[in-house]
Amino acid sequence: MQIFKVRALPGTYPLPYVVMEDEGMVGHYNRANRSMQHFNENVAGFVLNAFLAGQVFAFPVMMLTLVFVGARVLHQTAYTESGYGAHAPGNLLGVLVAVTLEMLVLLIALGGLADWTF
């Protein structure tokens, strides 16, 4: 759930804009919820790839999972406290971890096709 406000600029379009509140404690609340929505959008693929890659690369996947958790905490706290832009380092690190897991799964799949052993 987010909290919105109506913003009508004088001398512009006759209908007001409805925008998400971004100031004060309500803004903190909205940004925290938005960050959780971002996490919910991305976690299913991460969990699936971690499960698949973890069957072959258990220790690296465990370490990547710990980095992913730290990255998400960094993203959520920075976005909630400082707003847009501050969340970029946590987001970038989380995406890099997710892509690394995807590449491990691809490596396993290609290895299965070529009959490689790890």
C-alpha positions as CSV (number, residue, x, y, z in Angstrom):
1,M,0.0,0.0,0.0
2,Q,1.2,3.5,-0.8
3,I,-0.1,6.9,0.3
4,F,-0.7,9.4,-2.4
5,K,-1.3,13.1,-2.6
6,V,-3.1,15.4,-5.1
7,R,-0.9,18.0,-6.7
8,A,-2.5,20.7,-8.8
9,L,-0.1,23.2,-10.4
10,P,-1.6,26.7,-10.9
11,G,-2.2,27.6,-14.6
12,T,-1.7,24.1,-16.0
13,Y,-3.9,21.2,-17.0
14,P,-7.4,21.5,-15.3
15,L,-7.2,18.1,-13.6
16,P,-4.7,17.6,-10.8
17,Y,-2.0,15.0,-10.7
18,V,-2.1,12.2,-8.2
19,V,1.5,11.3,-7.1
20,M,3.1,9.2,-4.4
21,E,3.9,11.2,-1.3
22,D,7.7,11.4,-1.0
23,E,8.3,13.7,2.0
24,G,8.5,13.1,5.7
25,M,7.6,9.8,7.5
26,V,5.0,9.0,4.8
27,G,7.7,9.3,2.2
28,H,9.9,6.9,4.1
29,Y,7.0,4.5,4.4
30,N,6.3,4.7,0.6
31,R,9.9,4.2,-0.3
32,A,10.2,1.2,2.0
33,N,7.1,-0.4,0.5
34,R,8.4,0.3,-3.0
35,S,11.7,-1.3,-2.2
36,M,9.9,-4.4,-0.8
37,Q,7.9,-4.6,-4.1
38,H,11.2,-4.5,-6.0
39,F,12.5,-7.4,-3.9
40,N,9.3,-9.4,-4.4
41,E,9.6,-9.0,-8.2
42,N,13.2,-10.4,-8.2
43,V,13.3,-13.0,-5.4
44,A,11.5,-15.9,-7.3
45,G,14.1,-16.0,-10.0
46,F,16.9,-15.7,-7.5
47,V,15.6,-18.6,-5.4
48,L,15.1,-20.8,-8.4
49,N,18.6,-20.1,-9.7
50,A,20.1,-20.6,-6.3
51,F,18.4,-23.9,-5.9
52,L,19.6,-25.1,-9.3
53,A,23.1,-23.8,-9.1
54,G,23.4,-24.9,-5.5
55,Q,23.1,-28.6,-6.5
56,V,26.6,-28.3,-8.2
57,F,28.2,-25.2,-6.7
58,A,27.0,-25.3,-3.1
59,F,29.6,-23.2,-1.4
60,P,29.8,-20.4,-4.1
61,V,26.0,-20.2,-4.1
62,M,25.9,-19.9,-0.3
63,M,28.4,-17.0,-0.5
64,L,26.5,-15.4,-3.4
65,T,23.3,-15.7,-1.3
66,L,24.9,-13.9,1.6
67,V,26.1,-11.1,-0.7
68,F,22.6,-10.9,-2.2
69,V,21.0,-10.5,1.2
70,G,23.5,-7.8,2.2
71,A,22.9,-6.0,-1.2
72,R,19.1,-6.1,-0.6
73,V,19.5,-4.7,2.9
74,L,21.7,-1.9,1.6
75,H,19.2,-1.2,-1.2
76,Q,16.2,-1.0,1.1
77,T,17.8,1.0,3.8
78,A,19.4,3.5,1.4
79,Y,16.3,3.9,-0.6
80,T,14.1,4.4,2.5
81,E,16.4,6.9,4.2
82,S,17.8,8.9,1.3
83,G,15.5,8.4,-1.6
84,Y,16.0,7.8,-5.2
85,G,19.6,7.3,-6.3
86,A,21.1,6.2,-3.0
87,H,19.8,2.7,-3.6
88,A,22.0,2.2,-6.7
89,P,25.0,0.5,-5.1
90,G,22.8,-2.1,-3.4
91,N,20.8,-2.6,-6.6
92,L,23.9,-3.0,-8.7
93,L,25.4,-5.5,-6.4
94,G,22.2,-7.5,-6.2
95,V,21.9,-7.6,-10.0
96,L,25.5,-8.7,-10.3
97,V,24.9,-11.6,-7.9
98,A,21.7,-12.6,-9.7
99,V,23.4,-12.6,-13.1
100,T,26.3,-14.6,-11.7
101,L,23.8,-17.3,-10.5
102,E,22.2,-17.3,-13.9
103,M,25.5,-17.9,-15.5
104,L,26.3,-20.7,-13.1
105,V,23.0,-22.4,-14.1
106,L,23.9,-21.8,-17.8
107,L,27.3,-23.3,-17.2
108,I,25.7,-26.4,-15.7
109,A,23.2,-26.7,-18.6
110,L,25.9,-26.4,-21.2
111,G,28.0,-28.9,-19.2
112,G,25.1,-31.3,-19.3
113,L,24.8,-30.9,-23.0
114,A,28.5,-31.4,-23.6
115,D,28.8,-34.1,-21.0
116,W,31.3,-32.2,-18.9
117,T,32.0,-33.1,-15.3
118,F,32.6,-30.5,-12.6
